[in-house]
Amino acid sequence: MDTRASLAPATALCAGTRAGMWHDGVTMLLSLLLGCTDAPAPEPASAWTACPDPMCRHEILAQSWQTEPDVVLASLPGLDPIEQQTLVQFLLTSHPQQQPTICGALPADSPGGQHCTRIKARPHLTQSKNRQVTAFTPRPGGGPSRNILLPPRAEPASWLRRQKIALGECGKDTTCVTEKATLTALAGDLETAGAICRSGVSSLEETYWECLFETAEAIARTKRSSQWAQAVTLCVATQSFVHGCLHHTLTLAMPDIPPADGFSAADIEAARQAAADFSAAVGGGELGGLYADRMWASWTWQAYFHADEITGQLAAVLPEAAQPHIRLAAAYRMLERRTDWSVSLDALSAALQSTLARQTPPESDGKTHRPTSRKRPDFWPEDQAHEDTIPAIYCTGDSRRATDPDPNIDRMLAILEASGRLKNSSPPADFFARVIQDTAAPEVVRWTAARILSAQDRSAAAALSVPDATPLIAGRLRK
């Protein structure tokens, strides 16, 4: 009789949760010595707590998070600091929507808790290392194809061809490396700054991309839009961080924003120049227009946010590219305290037209505000079938909306988008339903109402009867 064959079942039973790693003759001998041949060992209550080392925990983390997340969370504070931070990073990258649960279980002063604090300030660090980055391609209907800034096509970074730089006292200290790269970039030597980041870590690692990201931020914060092209050069080399890098550095590079009812000629000239700088930094053309559009979306929204009186004075001094954004920002302020939503969309459009017709001279006290970047609702993050032919613009800064060259139609679109974003006085589903069922309304207006209603109340949208719905409208109403 083959002794090895007769001992195989006992060996498998003794191996516990990591069978396959213990299969040699030494393991069989130990099994016999420990008396494991007569009865199977009891299954551990938790595969996670049964793991004897970091490698084991790393191998089963994904499965254990699905089956026993409470056990995993409870164990994290007691792990080695490096392992704790590594596992927390894995969980935050794999399950970013569960960040409050993960971070809430960790003491603030623990390695994992400190990593959570950094992630909250730098949310791009949770993005997948293998996230696909798409360069800009023109959209049939014009405007942005997504709610993010797409990078220009670029050659490999020049500093990748250079020999690694001796970092002296920094060694592998990433904070020291980033500070050294930042000072070098601010002194005007962008290529050496990039080479310093690359010398600090592998060019395939997130810490390298973060070094470039933070250096780009320093340029944007210090030199504003006039040198933003340098920030773009660094951002396009940050791999999966590129969208966040472009978005964040553009916000940092924007000029101070005055209230819409209290601006000066210098404020307007600074905004116009910044829009031109952002466009030129990515080569102008259609892509450059999108970057300028992104700035106007954010600038006008915040200018009206800080205004006491809502008028159309800004419309008289800003370029045509800013006009749809003025309509959206003014519509939001006009509607933010409304309680009666029985009024028609036409009536609201007329009210907005009247508001923007007011030309009260601005009284500037010189007070301005730094731009902010806050996540706001986005009812059109990407195109569905055939929607890429609808003209699009950025909305409030980090979302999209449809636009129309006819100011009357665009006012309706602005009112619908603004009403969908109201926090305390949002309209009932019936308001959007009436617009969707209005056969006299333009298709793009009805489609916009369907898109917003579907995002806010899916069941109400699906239950709506619209016999004459076009494919665009029907596509947003169906379950």
MARVEXLO-882643 format. One record per residue (C-alpha): x, y, z. Coordinates in pm, 1 decimal. Example, Ala and Ser with C-alpha at 12.3 -4.5 7.8 and 13.67 -1.06 7.14 Angstrom:
(pt (1230.0, -450.0, 780.0));
(pt (1367.0, -106.0, 714.0));
//
This chain:
(pt (0.0, 0.0, 0.0));
(pt (123.5, 349.3, -88.8));
(pt (190.6, 519.5, 245.7));
(pt (178.7, 864.9, 87.4));
(pt (-166.2, 796.4, -54.6));
(pt (-296.4, 669.0, 278.0));
(pt (-172.4, 981.3, 456.8));
(pt (-305.5, 1230.3, 199.9));
(pt (-646.4, 1285.3, 365.5));
(pt (-485.5, 1346.9, 702.5));
(pt (-239.5, 1588.8, 550.8));
(pt (-517.9, 1787.4, 386.9));
(pt (-709.3, 1806.5, 713.5));
(pt (-408.3, 1932.0, 903.8));
(pt (-336.9, 2200.9, 647.5));
(pt (-633.3, 2413.5, 758.4));
(pt (-724.9, 2708.3, 546.8));
(pt (-396.1, 2716.9, 356.0));
(pt (-390.3, 2373.2, 194.5));
(pt (-170.5, 2362.8, -108.2));
(pt (115.5, 2546.1, 59.4));
(pt (188.9, 2254.2, 288.6));
(pt (231.0, 1952.4, 66.7));
(pt (581.2, 1816.5, 112.6));
(pt (707.7, 1524.5, 310.7));
(pt (803.8, 1737.1, 610.4));
(pt (442.9, 1845.4, 656.5));
(pt (321.2, 1484.8, 646.9));
(pt (577.5, 1388.5, 908.1));
(pt (471.0, 1671.9, 1137.6));
(pt (108.6, 1572.9, 1094.6));
(pt (183.8, 1223.5, 1216.0));
(pt (383.0, 1351.1, 1511.9));
(pt (102.7, 1583.2, 1617.4));
(pt (-154.8, 1305.6, 1600.1));
(pt (-363.5, 1464.5, 1326.0));
(pt (-433.9, 1143.1, 1137.9));
(pt (-732.1, 1021.7, 1334.5));
(pt (-975.5, 1316.4, 1316.5));
(pt (-1004.1, 1638.2, 1121.8));
(pt (-903.1, 1957.3, 1297.2));
(pt (-1197.4, 2186.1, 1371.5));
(pt (-1255.5, 2461.4, 1118.1));
(pt (-1146.3, 2798.7, 1251.3));
(pt (-1430.9, 3034.8, 1333.9));
(pt (-1274.3, 3301.3, 1110.3));
(pt (-1046.1, 3253.2, 813.2));
(pt (-914.7, 3605.4, 869.5));
(pt (-815.0, 3558.2, 1233.3));
(pt (-665.9, 3217.5, 1148.2));
(pt (-415.3, 3377.7, 911.1));
(pt (-68.3, 3354.7, 1065.3));
(pt (112.8, 3624.5, 866.5));
(pt (72.0, 3935.2, 645.5));
(pt (102.8, 3736.9, 321.2));
(pt (-194.5, 3524.6, 416.0));
(pt (-404.8, 3826.6, 510.3));
(pt (-315.1, 3997.3, 183.8));
(pt (-422.9, 3690.4, -13.7));
(pt (-766.0, 3660.6, 147.4));
(pt (-844.3, 4029.2, 213.1));
(pt (-1082.6, 4070.1, -81.0));
(pt (-1283.4, 3760.0, 13.6));
(pt (-1279.7, 3831.5, 386.2));
(pt (-1407.2, 4183.6, 327.9));
(pt (-1710.6, 4030.9, 158.7));
(pt (-1776.8, 3764.6, 421.7));
(pt (-1660.1, 3912.6, 752.7));
(pt (-1590.9, 4288.5, 720.5));
(pt (-1645.0, 4351.0, 1092.4));
(pt (-1371.5, 4102.9, 1180.2));
(pt (-1131.9, 4264.2, 932.6));
(pt (-1201.7, 4614.6, 1064.9));
(pt (-1160.3, 4509.2, 1427.1));
(pt (-818.4, 4360.1, 1352.8));
(pt (-669.3, 4654.2, 1163.6));
(pt (-561.6, 4872.4, 1460.7));
(pt (-357.3, 4585.2, 1606.3));
(pt (-156.2, 4513.5, 1290.1));
(pt (197.1, 4624.5, 1208.0));
(pt (187.8, 4992.6, 1094.6));
(pt (311.4, 4918.9, 742.0));
(pt (68.8, 4629.3, 695.2));
(pt (-215.7, 4832.9, 841.8));
(pt (-156.9, 5118.3, 596.4));
(pt (-121.9, 4878.3, 302.1));
(pt (-449.1, 4700.7, 378.4));
(pt (-633.4, 5027.9, 435.5));
(pt (-510.2, 5158.2, 100.6));
(pt (-630.1, 4839.2, -70.5));
(pt (-974.5, 4866.0, 87.4));
(pt (-1014.7, 5235.6, 5.9));
(pt (-909.5, 5177.6, -355.1));
(pt (-1138.2, 4876.3, -399.0));
(pt (-1435.1, 5020.2, -206.8));
(pt (-1414.0, 5402.8, -214.1));
(pt (-1786.7, 5433.3, -133.1));
(pt (-1720.7, 5260.0, 201.2));
(pt (-1457.1, 5511.2, 309.5));
(pt (-1661.6, 5636.1, 611.5));
(pt (-1698.9, 5279.8, 742.6));
(pt (-1333.8, 5189.8, 690.7));
(pt (-1186.8, 5510.6, 826.8));
(pt (-1438.8, 5532.4, 1110.5));
(pt (-1305.5, 5207.7, 1258.3));
(pt (-948.6, 5338.8, 1288.2));
(pt (-805.4, 5561.4, 1562.2));
(pt (-716.6, 5899.5, 1413.0));
(pt (-355.6, 5873.3, 1532.5));
(pt (-301.4, 5520.5, 1397.3));
(pt (-111.3, 5468.7, 1067.1));
(pt (-435.6, 5369.6, 896.6));
(pt (-621.4, 5665.5, 1049.3));
(pt (-352.0, 5906.9, 935.6));
(pt (-372.0, 5754.4, 587.3));
(pt (-748.7, 5812.0, 591.8));
(pt (-693.8, 6177.5, 680.5));
(pt (-462.6, 6212.7, 383.7));
(pt (-708.9, 6036.0, 152.7));
(pt (-987.0, 6273.9, 253.2));
(pt (-765.9, 6563.4, 148.7));
(pt (-629.5, 6379.0, -158.1));
(pt (-918.8, 6161.0, -285.4));
(pt (-740.6, 6073.9, -610.4));
(pt (-509.4, 5848.0, -407.1));
(pt (-788.4, 5588.3, -391.9));
(pt (-810.8, 5562.1, -770.9));
(pt (-700.2, 5240.8, -931.6));
(pt (-342.4, 5225.6, -1051.8));
(pt (-471.2, 5072.3, -1374.9));
(pt (-747.0, 5328.3, -1433.2));
(pt (-783.1, 5394.8, -1805.3));
(pt (-691.9, 5746.8, -1913.1));
(pt (-847.6, 5875.1, -2233.7));
(pt (-700.2, 6168.2, -2422.7));
(pt (-925.5, 6426.8, -2584.0));
(pt (-1118.0, 6348.7, -2902.4));
(pt (-1378.2, 6591.3, -3045.7));
(pt (-1741.9, 6523.2, -2965.4));
(pt (-1999.6, 6537.0, -3252.7));
(pt (-2227.9, 6783.5, -3073.8));
(pt (-1939.5, 6984.4, -2931.2));
(pt (-1848.6, 7040.2, -2568.9));
(pt (-1715.8, 6798.5, -2305.1));
(pt (-1789.0, 6427.8, -2347.4));
(pt (-1757.2, 6367.6, -1972.7));
(pt (-1764.9, 6569.0, -1651.1));
(pt (-1384.7, 6559.8, -1621.9));
(pt (-1106.5, 6747.1, -1798.0));
(pt (-947.3, 6529.5, -2063.3));
(pt (-571.3, 6567.5, -2114.0));
(pt (-414.8, 6675.5, -2441.5));
(pt (-216.9, 6419.1, -2634.5));
(pt (144.8, 6450.9, -2527.0));
(pt (487.0, 6301.4, -2587.6));
(pt (658.0, 6110.2, -2302.9));
(pt (786.4, 6343.3, -2033.4));
(pt (1129.7, 6485.3, -2114.8));
(pt (1273.9, 6399.6, -1774.2));
(pt (1224.7, 6025.9, -1836.1));
(pt (1526.1, 6036.4, -2069.1));
(pt (1756.1, 6177.3, -1802.7));
(pt (1981.4, 5988.0, -1570.7));
(pt (1854.8, 5955.3, -1216.6));
(pt (1949.8, 6239.8, -986.4));
(pt (2131.6, 6190.8, -656.4));
(pt (1887.8, 6300.0, -386.6));
(pt (2140.5, 6342.6, -108.4));
(pt (1980.4, 6375.9, 232.9));
(pt (1631.5, 6289.8, 100.4));
(pt (1699.0, 5925.1, 23.4));
(pt (1356.4, 5764.1, -17.5));
(pt (1174.9, 6019.8, 199.9));
(pt (890.1, 6111.9, -38.0));
(pt (804.9, 6432.0, 150.2));
(pt (1163.0, 6553.5, 115.4));
(pt (1173.1, 6450.5, -251.6));
(pt (850.5, 6638.8, -327.4));
(pt (973.4, 6952.4, -151.2));
(pt (1296.8, 6939.1, -350.1));
(pt (1104.6, 6893.4, -678.6));
(pt (868.1, 7177.0, -592.6));
(pt (1146.5, 7427.2, -517.8));
(pt (1320.5, 7329.9, -840.1));
(pt (1001.9, 7373.7, -1046.0));
(pt (925.1, 7712.1, -890.1));
(pt (1278.5, 7819.9, -983.9));
(pt (1188.1, 7748.5, -1347.3));
(pt (1358.2, 7410.8, -1410.0));
(pt (1062.6, 7182.9, -1481.5));
(pt (1266.2, 6901.8, -1639.2));
(pt (1492.7, 6865.7, -1336.5));
(pt (1189.3, 6879.2, -1106.8));
(pt (1033.5, 6587.8, -1292.3));
(pt (1361.7, 6397.1, -1280.0));
(pt (1378.8, 6449.1, -903.1));
(pt (1033.0, 6293.3, -862.1));
(pt (1137.7, 6001.7, -1081.9));
(pt (1460.8, 5950.5, -887.6));
(pt (1274.0, 5933.9, -559.8));
(pt (1066.3, 5631.5, -661.2));
(pt (986.3, 5413.1, -960.5));
(pt (809.6, 5593.9, -1246.4));
(pt (543.2, 5321.3, -1230.1));
(pt (442.3, 5393.9, -871.8));
(pt (167.4, 5614.5, -731.9));
(pt (417.0, 5801.1, -513.0));
(pt (591.2, 5925.4, -830.1));
(pt (262.6, 6049.1, -974.7));
(pt (175.2, 6215.6, -644.9));
(pt (511.9, 6394.0, -642.1));
(pt (436.2, 6535.8, -987.3));
(pt (80.0, 6621.5, -877.6));
(pt (195.8, 6816.0, -570.6));
(pt (463.0, 6995.6, -772.8));
(pt (198.9, 7096.5, -1028.4));
(pt (-19.6, 7226.3, -744.7));
(pt (264.0, 7443.6, -617.1));
(pt (309.9, 7597.9, -962.9));
(pt (-64.1, 7664.9, -999.5));
(pt (-96.4, 7806.7, -649.7));
(pt (205.4, 8034.8, -684.8));
(pt (209.5, 8139.2, -1049.2));
(pt (-161.8, 8109.3, -1124.3));
(pt (-283.5, 8091.2, -1483.9));
(pt (16.5, 8263.4, -1643.1));
(pt (233.8, 7953.3, -1590.3));
(pt (-38.0, 7689.8, -1580.0));
(pt (106.7, 7526.6, -1893.5));
(pt (389.9, 7398.0, -1671.7));
(pt (137.8, 7241.3, -1435.5));
(pt (-28.4, 7070.5, -1734.1));
(pt (306.5, 6922.7, -1840.3));
(pt (342.7, 6762.8, -1497.1));
(pt (-21.1, 6655.4, -1475.7));
(pt (-22.7, 6463.2, -1804.0));
(pt (254.0, 6241.2, -1663.7));
(pt (54.2, 6144.2, -1352.2));
(pt (-115.0, 5844.8, -1518.5));
(pt (-444.5, 5764.2, -1343.3));
(pt (-421.9, 6086.7, -1137.8));
(pt (-430.4, 6307.8, -1448.2));
(pt (-798.2, 6408.1, -1435.6));
(pt (-780.6, 6508.9, -1070.8));
(pt (-451.3, 6690.3, -1129.0));
(pt (-588.6, 6898.1, -1417.8));
(pt (-911.5, 6976.5, -1233.1));
(pt (-747.1, 7071.7, -904.6));
(pt (-461.5, 7276.7, -1047.9));
(pt (-697.8, 7469.3, -1276.1));
(pt (-900.3, 7567.8, -970.0));
(pt (-584.1, 7674.9, -787.5));
(pt (-469.2, 7877.8, -1089.1));
(pt (-797.3, 8067.6, -1128.7));
(pt (-803.7, 8436.4, -1031.7));
(pt (-988.8, 8559.6, -725.6));
(pt (-1364.5, 8577.6, -779.9));
(pt (-1570.1, 8889.7, -698.5));
(pt (-1943.2, 8882.3, -620.9));
(pt (-2161.2, 8918.9, -930.6));
(pt (-2298.5, 9247.8, -797.8));
(pt (-1966.5, 9395.0, -685.0));
(pt (-1690.1, 9351.6, -942.1));
(pt (-1432.9, 9586.4, -1090.0));
(pt (-1289.3, 9621.3, -1439.6));
(pt (-969.2, 9460.8, -1310.6));
(pt (-1166.1, 9157.1, -1189.8));
(pt (-1319.8, 9108.8, -1533.4));
(pt (-986.9, 9150.9, -1712.7));
(pt (-824.0, 8894.8, -1480.8));
(pt (-1100.1, 8643.0, -1556.4));
(pt (-1076.2, 8698.3, -1931.8));
(pt (-698.2, 8657.3, -1921.6));
(pt (-721.0, 8338.2, -1715.8));
(pt (-964.3, 8183.9, -1964.4));
(pt (-720.3, 8266.0, -2246.4));
(pt (-427.2, 8122.9, -2045.3));
(pt (-608.9, 7795.6, -1974.4));
(pt (-697.4, 7756.2, -2341.4));
(pt (-343.5, 7828.2, -2458.9));
(pt (-191.8, 7588.4, -2202.5));
(pt (-348.9, 7289.1, -2381.0));
(pt (-290.1, 7414.2, -2735.1));
(pt (-604.8, 7617.3, -2795.0));
(pt (-857.7, 7496.8, -3049.3));
(pt (-1160.0, 7293.9, -2940.3));
(pt (-979.1, 7143.4, -2641.9));
(pt (-865.6, 7488.3, -2529.7));
(pt (-1223.9, 7607.1, -2553.2));
(pt (-1330.1, 7330.5, -2312.9));
(pt (-1075.9, 7441.2, -2052.7));
(pt (-1194.1, 7800.5, -2081.2));
(pt (-1553.8, 7675.0, -2054.6));
(pt (-1465.0, 7484.4, -1739.7));
(pt (-1328.4, 7803.7, -1587.9));
(pt (-1633.4, 8013.0, -1678.6));
(pt (-1864.6, 7746.5, -1535.2));
(pt (-1690.5, 7763.9, -1197.5));
(pt (-1616.9, 8138.8, -1196.4));
(pt (-1973.1, 8252.8, -1272.2));
(pt (-2128.9, 8000.6, -1032.9));
(pt (-1917.5, 8127.4, -743.7));
(pt (-1958.9, 8493.3, -843.1));
(pt (-2337.6, 8460.3, -812.7));
(pt (-2303.8, 8252.7, -496.3));
(pt (-2135.2, 8549.1, -326.2));
(pt (-2377.9, 8811.6, -464.3));
(pt (-2646.3, 8981.1, -255.6));
(pt (-2842.9, 9113.9, -551.6));
(pt (-2906.9, 8900.7, -859.4));
(pt (-2880.5, 9103.7, -1179.8));
(pt (-2749.3, 9065.3, -1532.5));
(pt (-2466.5, 9314.6, -1499.0));
(pt (-2205.7, 9040.2, -1548.0));
(pt (-2368.4, 8940.8, -1876.7));
(pt (-2290.2, 9285.2, -2015.0));
(pt (-1915.1, 9255.0, -1956.6));
(pt (-1833.0, 8884.9, -2002.6));
(pt (-1780.5, 8709.0, -2339.7));
(pt (-2041.0, 8496.4, -2518.6));
(pt (-1879.5, 8178.0, -2386.3));
(pt (-1976.8, 8281.2, -2032.4));
(pt (-2343.0, 8361.6, -2104.7));
(pt (-2492.8, 8008.8, -2059.0));
(pt (-2311.4, 7982.9, -1725.9));
(pt (-2451.1, 8318.0, -1612.4));
(pt (-2802.4, 8191.3, -1691.2));
(pt (-2747.2, 7876.1, -1483.0));
(pt (-2594.3, 8056.2, -1183.2));
(pt (-2858.8, 8333.1, -1184.6));
(pt (-3138.5, 8074.8, -1221.1));
(pt (-3016.8, 7888.0, -913.8));
(pt (-3013.0, 8202.4, -699.9));
(pt (-3355.1, 8304.2, -833.2));
(pt (-3508.5, 7965.7, -747.9));
(pt (-3334.7, 7877.5, -420.7));
(pt (-3621.5, 8000.0, -201.1));
(pt (-3914.5, 7914.4, -427.7));
(pt (-4196.4, 7710.7, -278.3));
(pt (-4462.3, 7735.0, -550.3));
(pt (-4374.6, 7495.3, -831.9));
(pt (-4716.7, 7500.2, -998.0));
(pt (-4588.7, 7775.9, -1227.2));
(pt (-4495.8, 7682.2, -1585.1));
(pt (-4143.1, 7656.4, -1720.2));
(pt (-4223.9, 7937.4, -1964.6));
(pt (-4315.4, 8165.0, -1673.7));
(pt (-3991.9, 8085.2, -1491.7));
(pt (-3795.0, 8148.7, -1809.4));
(pt (-3960.0, 8489.5, -1843.5));
(pt (-3872.8, 8567.4, -1480.5));
(pt (-3510.0, 8476.5, -1541.6));
(pt (-3501.3, 8695.2, -1851.8));
(pt (-3637.9, 8984.0, -1646.3));
(pt (-3380.1, 8924.4, -1372.1));
(pt (-3090.4, 8927.5, -1617.6));
(pt (-3225.7, 9240.7, -1786.1));
(pt (-3162.8, 9437.7, -1467.7));
(pt (-2841.3, 9635.5, -1508.3));
(pt (-2774.8, 9778.2, -1164.5));
(pt (-2422.3, 9926.0, -1167.7));
(pt (-2190.9, 9707.0, -957.7));
(pt (-2050.4, 9855.9, -638.8));
(pt (-1713.7, 9694.7, -577.4));
(pt (-1562.4, 9711.8, -231.3));
(pt (-1254.7, 9525.4, -350.8));
(pt (-1354.8, 9206.5, -171.2));
(pt (-1295.5, 8883.2, -363.4));
(pt (-1292.1, 8511.6, -286.1));
(pt (-1057.1, 8227.7, -368.9));
(pt (-1214.4, 7963.3, -596.0));
(pt (-1331.4, 7644.0, -432.4));
(pt (-1382.3, 7296.1, -572.7));
(pt (-1682.5, 7108.5, -435.5));
(pt (-1854.2, 6802.7, -573.3));
(pt (-2203.8, 6891.1, -695.1));
(pt (-2481.1, 6683.3, -853.5));
(pt (-2418.5, 6571.0, -1209.1));
(pt (-2719.6, 6452.6, -1406.0));
(pt (-2523.7, 6385.5, -1725.0));
(pt (-2184.7, 6228.0, -1642.2));
(pt (-2166.3, 6054.3, -1980.9));
(pt (-2358.0, 6021.6, -2307.2));
(pt (-2610.4, 5750.1, -2370.3));
(pt (-2696.2, 5638.7, -2723.7));
(pt (-2726.5, 5931.4, -2967.7));
(pt (-2678.0, 6191.4, -2693.0));
(pt (-2332.8, 6285.9, -2821.5));
(pt (-2498.5, 6505.9, -3086.1));
(pt (-2650.7, 6734.0, -2819.9));
(pt (-2437.3, 7046.3, -2756.3));
(pt (-2287.0, 7028.4, -2406.5));
(pt (-2107.0, 7261.4, -2167.7));
(pt (-1966.6, 7227.0, -1817.6));
(pt (-2212.5, 7305.4, -1539.2));
(pt (-2117.6, 7470.0, -1205.3));
(pt (-1762.3, 7351.2, -1269.4));
(pt (-1754.0, 6974.0, -1234.7));
(pt (-2067.4, 6850.0, -1411.3));
(pt (-2232.1, 6884.9, -1755.7));
(pt (-2552.7, 7018.9, -1902.2));
(pt (-2707.3, 7061.9, -2245.0));
(pt (-2700.9, 7407.1, -2402.4));
(pt (-2865.7, 7571.1, -2701.1));
(pt (-2770.4, 7870.1, -2917.1));
(pt (-3125.5, 8006.9, -2876.6));
(pt (-3120.1, 8208.8, -2548.9));
(pt (-3488.9, 8131.6, -2485.8));
(pt (-3430.1, 7755.5, -2499.6));
(pt (-3105.6, 7783.5, -2303.7));
(pt (-3285.2, 7969.9, -2024.2));
(pt (-3528.0, 7676.3, -1995.5));
(pt (-3237.0, 7432.4, -1982.0));
(pt (-3064.2, 7645.8, -1718.0));
(pt (-3379.3, 7656.3, -1502.9));
(pt (-3425.5, 7279.0, -1519.4));
(pt (-3062.2, 7210.8, -1429.4));
(pt (-3066.0, 7469.1, -1149.9));
(pt (-3392.9, 7337.5, -1003.1));
(pt (-3252.8, 6984.6, -999.7));
(pt (-2958.9, 7104.3, -788.5));
(pt (-3159.1, 7293.0, -525.3));
(pt (-3092.5, 7168.4, -173.2));
(pt (-3382.1, 7300.6, 34.8));
(pt (-3658.4, 7389.4, -209.0));
(pt (-3631.0, 7130.8, -484.5));
(pt (-3938.3, 7094.2, -706.5));
(pt (-4165.9, 6789.0, -691.9));
(pt (-4155.1, 6518.3, -958.6));
(pt (-4471.1, 6668.5, -1107.7));
(pt (-4280.6, 6980.9, -1214.3));
(pt (-4047.4, 6777.3, -1437.2));
(pt (-4330.5, 6547.1, -1549.5));
(pt (-4530.0, 6843.1, -1686.3));
(pt (-4230.7, 6953.0, -1891.0));
(pt (-4171.7, 6601.2, -2025.2));
(pt (-4535.2, 6572.3, -2132.9));
(pt (-4546.3, 6917.1, -2291.0));
(pt (-4560.6, 6835.9, -2663.1));
(pt (-4494.3, 7200.3, -2752.6));
(pt (-4161.0, 7212.2, -2567.3));
(pt (-3837.6, 7160.0, -2763.7));
(pt (-3705.8, 6802.2, -2755.2));
(pt (-3385.1, 6899.6, -2577.0));
(pt (-3590.4, 7065.4, -2300.7));
(pt (-3814.1, 6760.4, -2253.7));
(pt (-3510.8, 6530.3, -2263.8));
(pt (-3334.7, 6739.1, -1997.5));
(pt (-3640.2, 6715.6, -1770.2));
(pt (-3653.7, 6338.5, -1828.6));
(pt (-3284.3, 6302.1, -1749.1));
(pt (-3311.1, 6494.7, -1421.2));
(pt (-3632.9, 6324.8, -1310.0));
(pt (-3484.9, 5984.9, -1386.3));
(pt (-3179.1, 6066.1, -1174.0));
(pt (-3388.2, 6189.9, -880.9));
(pt (-3689.2, 5956.9, -889.5));
(pt (-3637.8, 5656.3, -1113.3));
(pt (-3974.9, 5497.5, -1040.8));
(pt (-4165.7, 5819.5, -1117.8));
(pt (-3983.4, 5854.5, -1448.1));
(pt (-4049.7, 5494.1, -1547.8));
(pt (-4419.3, 5521.6, -1460.6));
(pt (-4472.2, 5835.5, -1668.8));
(pt (-4688.0, 5799.9, -1981.1));
(pt (-4538.9, 5985.9, -2277.5));
(pt (-4692.3, 5843.5, -2599.0));
(pt (-4499.6, 6079.5, -2828.9));
(pt (-4161.4, 6030.4, -2659.2));
(pt (-3871.1, 6037.0, -2903.3));
(pt (-3593.5, 5776.4, -2865.8));
(pt (-3384.5, 6032.6, -2673.0));
(pt (-3661.3, 6099.3, -2421.1));
(pt (-3771.2, 5736.3, -2396.2));
(pt (-3411.7, 5630.0, -2333.4));
(pt (-3405.2, 5837.5, -2014.4));
(pt (-3748.8, 5727.8, -1890.2));
(pt (-3725.5, 5351.9, -1926.5));
(pt (-3629.5, 5135.7, -1629.8));
//
